Each structure stands twice: as C-alpha cells, then as structure tokens.
Amino acid sequence: MSKRILKLGLPKGSLQEATFKLFQMAGFKISLSSERSYFPSIDDEEIFPVLIRAQEMSRYVEKGDLDCGITGEDWIRENSSKVKRVAQLLYAKKTFRPVRWVIAVREDSKIKNVRDLKEKRIATELVNVTKQFLKKHKVKAFVEFSWGATEVKVKSGLVDAIVELTETGASLRANNLREIACVCESTTKFIANNSAYKDSWKRKKIDYIALLLLGAIQAQGKVGIKLNMKKKDLNKVLEVLPALRKPTISSLASKDWFALEVIIEEDKVKKLIPRLKELGAEGIVEYPLNKIIN
C-alpha cells in the first residue's frame, strides 16, 4: 500500500517567517535548504509542504492541487474560493493579528468619503473585494490591479485612491495618506479542500495539525506556576492568583499543605511571585509552555 501524503500549502512572503515559527512551536521541525527553495523539509513523512503566495493559496486548495494551506480571509474572499475554514490562527502578539484593508487618499485630496469616489480611479491588489464594497455603497469607480508600491501611485497622482493593507495606519501616515473607509478586516485561516476534508485519513491529519497549531497559539504569552502553601493560606493565595481556568489544587503528604498549579499571563509573573511569597507560598516554580490544548 502506498504511503498517504497530505499536501500542505505554506504562505511565501510576509507570513512565511511567522508560519514557520508557529509550526516549530507546535512541535514540527521545519526548514528551507535555501531562500530560493519552495519545498521546505518537515519532520513528518506524511506531510508534503509547498510554499505558495498567500494571494493564490485558496485557489490551489479549492482546485485540490493542495489539500490544505494557510492564507488570509481576504484572499479567500478575493478569489471567491469554496474551501473549508478549519481554524482561525489568531493571537494578540505581533504575528497573525487582524489586519484591515482601507481606502486611502492623499492628505490634501478633496475626497472625504466613499461617495466622493464616484468615477475615480482606485489601485489595489484586492480588486474583487473592493468592487463588492463599492457596489454595496452604490458607487461606480474604476478599480485597477496594482502589483505593489501602491502608495506611490496615489502620491504621484497616477490614481485618486488606493485600497491597501494596514495594521496600525503608521505606513499610511508616513506617506502622507489619509484613510477614509475600511473595506474589510482579515485574519489568518487554516483552510482545506472540501473533498480532501471528506477523506477520513486527510481530515484526521488536518485536524491533528490544526489542534497543535491552536495549542501553540493558546500557549503564547503564558507560563505555568507551581507552588506549595499551608492550608490556612489557601484562600489568601487564591484571591491574588489570576488563572486561565480554576487552579489545580492537590493535597500533599502533610495534611496541612497543598500543592497548587496554574497557568497565567507571563507579564503578570514579576508582580505575582513576590506577592505569593509574602502570602506564605513556598517552592514556587515558573515553567514555559509549548502548547495548551483545550
């Protein structure tokens, strides 16, 4: 019997480094032999990874050239792709945060709102979603595809407005551009081909990958704390102890002592540990987390 293989698309470009890091956090050893390679190595012989631009990922997954992949909700909508959204890869650090596609004009432009875009020229990579947005607002404008350097086109007067990706708006302000509307928000998705997801073996493999990725995301910015305390101090400790859920409390050999274990936000540890010590906690241990599986 031939070995089963899952074809996995990984995004090349801005999401590549973050995706590799996430897979490594999830327990996979993944690497590229060179910057020009499109075929990463991974320590799972049942997975065949391929680097594809996020903009094209959903099309290849939909057609079945790939069984699953990672891309943005924006590109799924742009390509009108019929794919299974297996998991949302989102956490509040710098990586995989929600992003926005916004309409921006020059700071000195007379365009103040969406209605003012009537008969104007707009440049963007996100052509179809932009057209749908304008149609919803009953505005007829000329939307053209931009290969990049979109800010330059509006600054130099080649177009009247652009639809561009932004997180904080800092890049727009640096280019003396002004946001007038948000076209859509987008988060990173782990997607699958619908037929592949109906295959029991592939579905199990896809769900297994998603479970580990989400577990790694859940663990970001959190640590575990173990400590021992006297029975009489338990309530005082519980009052100051933030927790992901209720802490785990176990009896020790001595009936007057308890062991407590809890998961907390890493940035709270430096204030919490001295406070726990003041309340009588002993044997305090802080340890890193790789994954939290809910």
Buried (B, 14 or more C-beta within 10 A) or exposed (E): EEEEEBBBBBBBEEBBEBBBEBBBBBBBEBEBEEEEEEEBEBEBEBBBBBBBBBBBBBBBBBEEBBBBBBBBBBBBBBBEBEBBEBBBBBBEEEBBEBBBBBBBBBEEBEBEEBEBBEEBBBBBBBBBBBBBBBEEEEBEBEBEEBEEEBBEBBBEEBBBBBBBBBEEBEBBBEBEBBBBBEBBEBBBBBBBBEEBBEBEEBBEBBBEBBBBBBBBBBBBBBBBBBBBBBEEBBEBBBEEBEBBEEBEBEEEEEEEBBBBBBBBEEEBBEEBBEEBEEBBBEEBEBEEBEBBEE
